[in-house]
Amino acid sequence: MGGEPGVDFLLDISAQTTTKAAALRAHRTQHRSTERWIFRKPHVDRILAIETFRQGVGPPLPAVPLDDVLTGIVGD
């Protein structure tokens, strides 16, 4: 997925896959395609183990995809 256009952040959430799967199943009435597009895929474990994000505003990122969404944020 690192080579996918539009992926600025790629986070490993493999420790939370059970919780993510339960949340997706709990909202199945809102997303009728969840079963087809996620749970019926051959590598569902890999699908659930990542989250991808885009940067909406701000300076250009040093490289993509990054694994820390706080990269480049400077606090006072």
Backbone as CSV, one residue per row, in Angstrom:
resi,resn,N_x,N_y,N_z,CA_x,CA_y,CA_z,C_x,C_y,C_z
1,MET,0.824,-1.194,0.000,0.000,0.000,0.000,0.864,1.252,0.000
2,GLY,2.124,1.110,0.329,3.017,2.251,0.359,3.112,2.975,-0.969
3,GLY,2.898,2.274,-2.079,2.983,2.901,-3.377,1.666,3.454,-3.887
4,GLU,0.615,3.360,-3.115,-0.700,3.833,-3.535,-0.732,5.355,-3.590
5,PRO,-1.191,5.938,-4.701,-1.296,7.395,-4.755,-2.338,7.889,-3.759
6,GLY,-2.031,8.992,-3.117,-2.969,9.581,-2.179,-2.846,9.091,-0.761
7,VAL,-1.926,8.191,-0.472,-1.742,7.724,0.898,-0.578,8.492,1.501
8,ASP,-0.890,9.415,2.411,0.153,10.196,3.072,0.599,9.557,4.375
9,PHE,-0.322,8.886,5.056,-0.017,8.230,6.328,-0.558,6.809,6.284
10,LEU,0.264,5.873,6.696,-0.101,4.464,6.723,0.208,3.958,8.125
11,LEU,-0.852,3.690,8.902,-0.682,3.320,10.301,-0.967,1.845,10.521
12,ASP,-0.081,1.202,11.259,-0.256,-0.199,11.637,-1.126,-0.248,12.891
13,ILE,-2.344,-0.745,12.739,-3.246,-0.859,13.891,-3.579,-2.324,14.156
14,SER,-2.647,-3.196,13.818,-2.899,-4.632,13.946,-3.287,-5.047,15.364
15,ALA,-2.854,-4.303,16.361,-3.227,-4.631,17.744,-4.709,-4.346,18.015
16,GLN,-5.357,-3.579,17.138,-6.761,-3.209,17.346,-7.712,-3.848,16.336
17,THR,-7.281,-4.864,15.600,-8.142,-5.424,14.558,-9.436,-6.027,15.093
18,THR,-9.400,-6.635,16.251,-10.616,-7.217,16.827,-11.634,-6.125,17.130
19,THR,-11.174,-5.036,17.705,-12.056,-3.905,18.016,-12.584,-3.259,16.746
20,LYS,-11.721,-3.095,15.745,-12.140,-2.490,14.482,-13.201,-3.354,13.796
21,ALA,-12.988,-4.664,13.776,-13.960,-5.570,13.159,-15.302,-5.497,13.878
22,ALA,-15.275,-5.459,15.198,-16.518,-5.366,15.973,-17.238,-4.054,15.686
23,ALA,-16.498,-2.973,15.573,-17.108,-1.671,15.280,-17.734,-1.667,13.890
24,LEU,-17.047,-2.222,12.908,-17.603,-2.289,11.558,-18.866,-3.141,11.516
25,ARG,-18.862,-4.231,12.226,-20.052,-5.093,12.260,-21.211,-4.422,12.994
26,ALA,-20.912,-3.619,13.995,-21.959,-2.927,14.752,-22.675,-1.887,13.901
27,HIS,-22.021,-1.393,12.871,-22.600,-0.349,12.021,-22.971,-0.875,10.641
28,ARG,-23.211,-2.149,10.549,-23.497,-2.763,9.261,-24.751,-2.189,8.598
29,THR,-25.730,-1.723,9.374,-26.939,-1.162,8.766,-26.634,0.144,8.047
30,GLN,-25.605,0.843,8.479,-25.220,2.085,7.817,-24.344,1.821,6.596
31,HIS,-23.622,0.727,6.613,-22.700,0.399,5.531,-22.973,-1.032,5.072
32,ARG,-23.973,-1.185,4.241,-24.395,-2.522,3.819,-23.312,-3.281,3.051
33,SER,-22.363,-2.571,2.501,-21.332,-3.245,1.712,-20.136,-3.699,2.544
34,THR,-20.141,-3.449,3.853,-19.008,-3.817,4.704,-18.679,-5.299,4.597
35,GLU,-19.676,-6.131,4.625,-19.439,-7.577,4.528,-18.753,-7.923,3.212
36,ARG,-19.269,-7.382,2.141,-18.741,-7.706,0.810,-17.358,-7.104,0.576
37,TRP,-17.173,-5.852,0.934,-15.928,-5.152,0.608,-14.809,-5.368,1.617
38,ILE,-15.105,-5.891,2.785,-14.055,-6.108,3.791,-14.016,-7.558,4.243
39,PHE,-15.093,-8.032,4.835,-15.056,-9.328,5.509,-15.014,-10.537,4.574
40,ARG,-15.383,-10.374,3.319,-15.313,-11.495,2.375,-14.013,-11.514,1.573
41,LYS,-13.140,-10.585,1.813,-11.860,-10.538,1.098,-10.921,-11.612,1.641
42,PRO,-10.041,-12.150,0.792,-9.158,-13.227,1.245,-8.150,-12.802,2.315
43,HIS,-7.779,-11.546,2.356,-6.784,-11.081,3.328,-7.401,-10.077,4.293
44,VAL,-8.549,-10.419,4.843,-9.261,-9.500,5.730,-8.392,-9.067,6.906
45,ASP,-7.540,-9.942,7.391,-6.672,-9.581,8.513,-5.736,-8.439,8.139
46,ARG,-5.214,-8.445,6.923,-4.332,-7.359,6.476,-5.116,-6.080,6.228
47,ILE,-6.327,-6.210,5.730,-7.164,-5.031,5.486,-7.478,-4.326,6.802
48,LEU,-7.839,-5.092,7.815,-8.194,-4.513,9.111,-6.983,-3.986,9.876
49,ALA,-5.789,-4.399,9.512,-4.585,-4.051,10.267,-3.987,-2.697,9.907
50,ILE,-4.549,-2.010,8.913,-3.989,-0.714,8.529,-5.065,0.360,8.463
51,GLU,-4.636,1.580,8.680,-5.472,2.760,8.456,-4.673,3.697,7.568
52,THR,-5.334,4.319,6.619,-4.670,5.266,5.732,-5.312,6.635,5.876
53,PHE,-4.486,7.663,5.712,-4.958,9.037,5.839,-4.300,9.910,4.786
54,ARG,-4.952,11.032,4.473,-4.411,12.070,3.601,-4.171,13.315,4.424
55,GLN,-3.154,14.063,4.065,-2.921,15.368,4.682,-3.764,16.381,3.927
56,GLY,-4.580,17.133,4.649,-5.454,18.106,4.013,-4.800,19.453,3.782
57,VAL,-4.057,19.924,4.740,-3.385,21.220,4.646,-2.026,21.122,5.319
58,GLY,-1.219,22.117,5.102,0.075,22.173,5.764,1.223,22.060,4.788
59,PRO,2.418,22.145,5.328,3.598,22.067,4.463,3.741,20.665,3.871
60,PRO,4.441,20.565,2.760,4.651,19.243,2.163,5.335,18.297,3.145
61,LEU,4.959,17.059,3.088,5.560,16.045,3.959,6.938,15.665,3.424
62,PRO,7.857,15.280,4.322,9.207,14.935,3.883,9.263,13.676,3.014
63,ALA,8.332,12.778,3.201,8.240,11.533,2.434,6.863,10.945,2.702
64,VAL,6.399,10.104,1.811,5.122,9.429,2.039,5.245,7.971,1.639
65,PRO,4.529,7.080,2.263,3.665,7.339,3.411,4.473,7.361,4.699
66,LEU,4.009,8.154,5.635,4.599,8.231,6.965,3.781,7.372,7.917
67,ASP,4.381,7.026,9.055,3.660,6.213,10.040,3.328,6.994,11.304
68,ASP,3.425,8.326,11.225,3.129,9.185,12.377,2.352,10.399,11.885
69,VAL,1.072,10.491,12.231,0.239,11.599,11.755,0.613,12.933,12.383
70,LEU,1.465,12.927,13.384,1.891,14.173,14.021,3.188,14.721,13.429
71,THR,3.723,14.084,12.415,4.948,14.550,11.774,4.759,15.971,11.257
72,GLY,5.686,16.842,11.610,5.655,18.215,11.125,4.837,19.171,11.959
73,ILE,4.111,18.682,12.940,3.327,19.567,13.795,4.246,20.120,14.872
74,VAL,4.290,21.431,14.959,5.152,22.093,15.937,4.266,22.769,16.967
75,GLY,4.500,22.469,18.225,3.719,23.080,19.298,4.423,24.289,19.877
76,ASP,3.694,25.055,20.661,4.286,26.226,21.314,5.069,25.813,22.524
